Amino acid sequence: MVTVNEILTMVNIALGNAPLLNCEAADANHDGQITVDEILTAVNNALNGCPAQVTPTPPTASTGRFATTATVCRCWAWLLS
């Protein structure tokens, strides 16, 4: 879940009051800035919960296929792709 503090961090970054380094993961499109749509996504995730995000892991020796694991939905991980 995204917290209010994380959303406030994003707003401060968007306003230029904090560096992007404070929450690089919030920059979903990796353009070097936090935009209104990224903040709105965070607000929606705070209100409704985060969608399940899938992270591929290397193929296992037994199956030869990629496995997936869910990631946490936090400022530092919820938008990583």
Phi and psi in radians as a Rosetta constraint file:
Dihedral C 1 N 2 CA 2 C 2 CIRCULARHARMONIC -1.456 0.35
Dihedral N 2 CA 2 C 2 N 3 CIRCULARHARMONIC 2.384 0.35
Dihedral C 2 N 3 CA 3 C 3 CIRCULARHARMONIC -1.730 0.35
Dihedral N 3 CA 3 C 3 N 4 CIRCULARHARMONIC 2.837 0.35
Dihedral C 3 N 4 CA 4 C 4 CIRCULARHARMONIC -1.064 0.35
Dihedral N 4 CA 4 C 4 N 5 CIRCULARHARMONIC -0.699 0.35
Dihedral C 4 N 5 CA 5 C 5 CIRCULARHARMONIC -1.031 0.35
Dihedral N 5 CA 5 C 5 N 6 CIRCULARHARMONIC -0.686 0.35
Dihedral C 5 N 6 CA 6 C 6 CIRCULARHARMONIC -1.170 0.35
Dihedral N 6 CA 6 C 6 N 7 CIRCULARHARMONIC -0.677 0.35
Dihedral C 6 N 7 CA 7 C 7 CIRCULARHARMONIC -1.144 0.35
Dihedral N 7 CA 7 C 7 N 8 CIRCULARHARMONIC -0.720 0.35
Dihedral C 7 N 8 CA 8 C 8 CIRCULARHARMONIC -1.108 0.35
Dihedral N 8 CA 8 C 8 N 9 CIRCULARHARMONIC -0.656 0.35
Dihedral C 8 N 9 CA 9 C 9 CIRCULARHARMONIC -1.057 0.35
Dihedral N 9 CA 9 C 9 N 10 CIRCULARHARMONIC -0.770 0.35
Dihedral C 9 N 10 CA 10 C 10 CIRCULARHARMONIC -1.074 0.35
Dihedral N 10 CA 10 C 10 N 11 CIRCULARHARMONIC -0.752 0.35
Dihedral C 10 N 11 CA 11 C 11 CIRCULARHARMONIC -1.101 0.35
Dihedral N 11 CA 11 C 11 N 12 CIRCULARHARMONIC -0.759 0.35
Dihedral C 11 N 12 CA 12 C 12 CIRCULARHARMONIC -1.086 0.35
Dihedral N 12 CA 12 C 12 N 13 CIRCULARHARMONIC -0.657 0.35
Dihedral C 12 N 13 CA 13 C 13 CIRCULARHARMONIC -1.135 0.35
Dihedral N 13 CA 13 C 13 N 14 CIRCULARHARMONIC -0.799 0.35
Dihedral C 13 N 14 CA 14 C 14 CIRCULARHARMONIC -1.057 0.35
Dihedral N 14 CA 14 C 14 N 15 CIRCULARHARMONIC -0.624 0.35
Dihedral C 14 N 15 CA 15 C 15 CIRCULARHARMONIC -1.426 0.35
Dihedral N 15 CA 15 C 15 N 16 CIRCULARHARMONIC -0.121 0.35
Dihedral C 15 N 16 CA 16 C 16 CIRCULARHARMONIC 1.493 0.35
Dihedral N 16 CA 16 C 16 N 17 CIRCULARHARMONIC 0.211 0.35
Dihedral C 16 N 17 CA 17 C 17 CIRCULARHARMONIC -1.584 0.35
Dihedral N 17 CA 17 C 17 N 18 CIRCULARHARMONIC -0.101 0.35
Dihedral C 17 N 18 CA 18 C 18 CIRCULARHARMONIC -2.595 0.35
Dihedral N 18 CA 18 C 18 N 19 CIRCULARHARMONIC 2.644 0.35
Dihedral C 18 N 19 CA 19 C 19 CIRCULARHARMONIC -1.349 0.35
Dihedral N 19 CA 19 C 19 N 20 CIRCULARHARMONIC 2.661 0.35
Dihedral C 19 N 20 CA 20 C 20 CIRCULARHARMONIC -1.018 0.35
Dihedral N 20 CA 20 C 20 N 21 CIRCULARHARMONIC -0.466 0.35
Dihedral C 20 N 21 CA 21 C 21 CIRCULARHARMONIC -1.013 0.35
Dihedral N 21 CA 21 C 21 N 22 CIRCULARHARMONIC -0.384 0.35
Dihedral C 21 N 22 CA 22 C 22 CIRCULARHARMONIC -1.174 0.35
Dihedral N 22 CA 22 C 22 N 23 CIRCULARHARMONIC -0.388 0.35
Dihedral C 22 N 23 CA 23 C 23 CIRCULARHARMONIC -2.868 0.35
Dihedral N 23 CA 23 C 23 N 24 CIRCULARHARMONIC 1.193 0.35
Dihedral C 23 N 24 CA 24 C 24 CIRCULARHARMONIC -1.073 0.35
Dihedral N 24 CA 24 C 24 N 25 CIRCULARHARMONIC -0.528 0.35
Dihedral C 24 N 25 CA 25 C 25 CIRCULARHARMONIC -1.134 0.35
Dihedral N 25 CA 25 C 25 N 26 CIRCULARHARMONIC -0.381 0.35
Dihedral C 25 N 26 CA 26 C 26 CIRCULARHARMONIC -1.278 0.35
Dihedral N 26 CA 26 C 26 N 27 CIRCULARHARMONIC -0.255 0.35
Dihedral C 26 N 27 CA 27 C 27 CIRCULARHARMONIC -1.466 0.35
Dihedral N 27 CA 27 C 27 N 28 CIRCULARHARMONIC 1.397 0.35
Dihedral C 27 N 28 CA 28 C 28 CIRCULARHARMONIC -1.037 0.35
Dihedral N 28 CA 28 C 28 N 29 CIRCULARHARMONIC -0.663 0.35
Dihedral C 28 N 29 CA 29 C 29 CIRCULARHARMONIC -1.690 0.35
Dihedral N 29 CA 29 C 29 N 30 CIRCULARHARMONIC 0.104 0.35
Dihedral C 29 N 30 CA 30 C 30 CIRCULARHARMONIC 0.990 0.35
Dihedral N 30 CA 30 C 30 N 31 CIRCULARHARMONIC 0.702 0.35
Dihedral C 30 N 31 CA 31 C 31 CIRCULARHARMONIC -1.707 0.35
Dihedral N 31 CA 31 C 31 N 32 CIRCULARHARMONIC 0.103 0.35
Dihedral C 31 N 32 CA 32 C 32 CIRCULARHARMONIC 1.493 0.35
Dihedral N 32 CA 32 C 32 N 33 CIRCULARHARMONIC 0.183 0.35
Dihedral C 32 N 33 CA 33 C 33 CIRCULARHARMONIC -2.576 0.35
Dihedral N 33 CA 33 C 33 N 34 CIRCULARHARMONIC 2.787 0.35
Dihedral C 33 N 34 CA 34 C 34 CIRCULARHARMONIC -1.751 0.35
Dihedral N 34 CA 34 C 34 N 35 CIRCULARHARMONIC 2.200 0.35
Dihedral C 34 N 35 CA 35 C 35 CIRCULARHARMONIC -1.959 0.35
Dihedral N 35 CA 35 C 35 N 36 CIRCULARHARMONIC 2.942 0.35
Dihedral C 35 N 36 CA 36 C 36 CIRCULARHARMONIC -1.007 0.35
Dihedral N 36 CA 36 C 36 N 37 CIRCULARHARMONIC -0.727 0.35
Dihedral C 36 N 37 CA 37 C 37 CIRCULARHARMONIC -1.122 0.35
Dihedral N 37 CA 37 C 37 N 38 CIRCULARHARMONIC -0.594 0.35
Dihedral C 37 N 38 CA 38 C 38 CIRCULARHARMONIC -1.222 0.35
Dihedral N 38 CA 38 C 38 N 39 CIRCULARHARMONIC -0.655 0.35
Dihedral C 38 N 39 CA 39 C 39 CIRCULARHARMONIC -1.159 0.35
Dihedral N 39 CA 39 C 39 N 40 CIRCULARHARMONIC -0.729 0.35
Dihedral C 39 N 40 CA 40 C 40 CIRCULARHARMONIC -1.112 0.35
Dihedral N 40 CA 40 C 40 N 41 CIRCULARHARMONIC -0.649 0.35
Dihedral C 40 N 41 CA 41 C 41 CIRCULARHARMONIC -1.075 0.35
Dihedral N 41 CA 41 C 41 N 42 CIRCULARHARMONIC -0.737 0.35
Dihedral C 41 N 42 CA 42 C 42 CIRCULARHARMONIC -1.115 0.35
Dihedral N 42 CA 42 C 42 N 43 CIRCULARHARMONIC -0.730 0.35
Dihedral C 42 N 43 CA 43 C 43 CIRCULARHARMONIC -1.101 0.35
Dihedral N 43 CA 43 C 43 N 44 CIRCULARHARMONIC -0.795 0.35
Dihedral C 43 N 44 CA 44 C 44 CIRCULARHARMONIC -1.051 0.35
Dihedral N 44 CA 44 C 44 N 45 CIRCULARHARMONIC -0.709 0.35
Dihedral C 44 N 45 CA 45 C 45 CIRCULARHARMONIC -1.192 0.35
Dihedral N 45 CA 45 C 45 N 46 CIRCULARHARMONIC -0.576 0.35
Dihedral C 45 N 46 CA 46 C 46 CIRCULARHARMONIC -1.179 0.35
Dihedral N 46 CA 46 C 46 N 47 CIRCULARHARMONIC -0.675 0.35
Dihedral C 46 N 47 CA 47 C 47 CIRCULARHARMONIC -1.386 0.35
Dihedral N 47 CA 47 C 47 N 48 CIRCULARHARMONIC -0.677 0.35
Dihedral C 47 N 48 CA 48 C 48 CIRCULARHARMONIC -1.948 0.35
Dihedral N 48 CA 48 C 48 N 49 CIRCULARHARMONIC -0.058 0.35
Dihedral C 48 N 49 CA 49 C 49 CIRCULARHARMONIC 1.536 0.35
Dihedral N 49 CA 49 C 49 N 50 CIRCULARHARMONIC 2.785 0.35
Dihedral C 49 N 50 CA 50 C 50 CIRCULARHARMONIC -1.527 0.35
Dihedral N 50 CA 50 C 50 N 51 CIRCULARHARMONIC 2.513 0.35
Dihedral C 50 N 51 CA 51 C 51 CIRCULARHARMONIC -1.198 0.35
Dihedral N 51 CA 51 C 51 N 52 CIRCULARHARMONIC 2.649 0.35
Dihedral C 51 N 52 CA 52 C 52 CIRCULARHARMONIC -1.123 0.35
Dihedral N 52 CA 52 C 52 N 53 CIRCULARHARMONIC 2.254 0.35
Dihedral C 52 N 53 CA 53 C 53 CIRCULARHARMONIC -1.893 0.35
Dihedral N 53 CA 53 C 53 N 54 CIRCULARHARMONIC 2.425 0.35
Dihedral C 53 N 54 CA 54 C 54 CIRCULARHARMONIC -1.947 0.35
Dihedral N 54 CA 54 C 54 N 55 CIRCULARHARMONIC 2.283 0.35
Dihedral C 54 N 55 CA 55 C 55 CIRCULARHARMONIC -2.030 0.35
Dihedral N 55 CA 55 C 55 N 56 CIRCULARHARMONIC 2.095 0.35
Dihedral C 55 N 56 CA 56 C 56 CIRCULARHARMONIC -1.232 0.35
Dihedral N 56 CA 56 C 56 N 57 CIRCULARHARMONIC 2.511 0.35
Dihedral C 56 N 57 CA 57 C 57 CIRCULARHARMONIC -2.089 0.35
Dihedral N 57 CA 57 C 57 N 58 CIRCULARHARMONIC 2.763 0.35
Dihedral C 57 N 58 CA 58 C 58 CIRCULARHARMONIC -0.982 0.35
Dihedral N 58 CA 58 C 58 N 59 CIRCULARHARMONIC 2.674 0.35
Dihedral C 58 N 59 CA 59 C 59 CIRCULARHARMONIC -1.027 0.35
Dihedral N 59 CA 59 C 59 N 60 CIRCULARHARMONIC 2.521 0.35
Dihedral C 59 N 60 CA 60 C 60 CIRCULARHARMONIC -1.514 0.35
Dihedral N 60 CA 60 C 60 N 61 CIRCULARHARMONIC 2.675 0.35
Dihedral C 60 N 61 CA 61 C 61 CIRCULARHARMONIC -1.109 0.35
Dihedral N 61 CA 61 C 61 N 62 CIRCULARHARMONIC -0.587 0.35
Dihedral C 61 N 62 CA 62 C 62 CIRCULARHARMONIC -1.320 0.35
Dihedral N 62 CA 62 C 62 N 63 CIRCULARHARMONIC -0.590 0.35
Dihedral C 62 N 63 CA 63 C 63 CIRCULARHARMONIC -1.864 0.35
Dihedral N 63 CA 63 C 63 N 64 CIRCULARHARMONIC -0.487 0.35
Dihedral C 63 N 64 CA 64 C 64 CIRCULARHARMONIC 1.277 0.35
Dihedral N 64 CA 64 C 64 N 65 CIRCULARHARMONIC 0.102 0.35
Dihedral C 64 N 65 CA 65 C 65 CIRCULARHARMONIC -1.949 0.35
Dihedral N 65 CA 65 C 65 N 66 CIRCULARHARMONIC 2.776 0.35
Dihedral C 65 N 66 CA 66 C 66 CIRCULARHARMONIC -1.277 0.35
Dihedral N 66 CA 66 C 66 N 67 CIRCULARHARMONIC 2.412 0.35
Dihedral C 66 N 67 CA 67 C 67 CIRCULARHARMONIC -1.706 0.35
Dihedral N 67 CA 67 C 67 N 68 CIRCULARHARMONIC 2.879 0.35
Dihedral C 67 N 68 CA 68 C 68 CIRCULARHARMONIC -2.247 0.35
Dihedral N 68 CA 68 C 68 N 69 CIRCULARHARMONIC 2.602 0.35
Dihedral C 68 N 69 CA 69 C 69 CIRCULARHARMONIC -2.370 0.35
Dihedral N 69 CA 69 C 69 N 70 CIRCULARHARMONIC 2.525 0.35
Dihedral C 69 N 70 CA 70 C 70 CIRCULARHARMONIC -1.342 0.35
Dihedral N 70 CA 70 C 70 N 71 CIRCULARHARMONIC 2.526 0.35
Dihedral C 70 N 71 CA 71 C 71 CIRCULARHARMONIC -1.843 0.35
Dihedral N 71 CA 71 C 71 N 72 CIRCULARHARMONIC 2.807 0.35
Dihedral C 71 N 72 CA 72 C 72 CIRCULARHARMONIC -1.328 0.35
Dihedral N 72 CA 72 C 72 N 73 CIRCULARHARMONIC 2.788 0.35
Dihedral C 72 N 73 CA 73 C 73 CIRCULARHARMONIC -1.936 0.35
Dihedral N 73 CA 73 C 73 N 74 CIRCULARHARMONIC 1.489 0.35
Dihedral C 73 N 74 CA 74 C 74 CIRCULARHARMONIC -2.299 0.35
Dihedral N 74 CA 74 C 74 N 75 CIRCULARHARMONIC 2.909 0.35
Dihedral C 74 N 75 CA 75 C 75 CIRCULARHARMONIC -0.885 0.35
Dihedral N 75 CA 75 C 75 N 76 CIRCULARHARMONIC -0.662 0.35
Dihedral C 75 N 76 CA 76 C 76 CIRCULARHARMONIC -1.470 0.35
Dihedral N 76 CA 76 C 76 N 77 CIRCULARHARMONIC -0.167 0.35
Dihedral C 76 N 77 CA 77 C 77 CIRCULARHARMONIC -2.434 0.35
Dihedral N 77 CA 77 C 77 N 78 CIRCULARHARMONIC -0.280 0.35
Dihedral C 77 N 78 CA 78 C 78 CIRCULARHARMONIC -1.191 0.35
Dihedral N 78 CA 78 C 78 N 79 CIRCULARHARMONIC -0.363 0.35
Dihedral C 78 N 79 CA 79 C 79 CIRCULARHARMONIC -1.964 0.35
Dihedral N 79 CA 79 C 79 N 80 CIRCULARHARMONIC 0.058 0.35
Dihedral C 79 N 80 CA 80 C 80 CIRCULARHARMONIC -1.150 0.35
Dihedral N 80 CA 80 C 80 N 81 CIRCULARHARMONIC 2.403 0.35
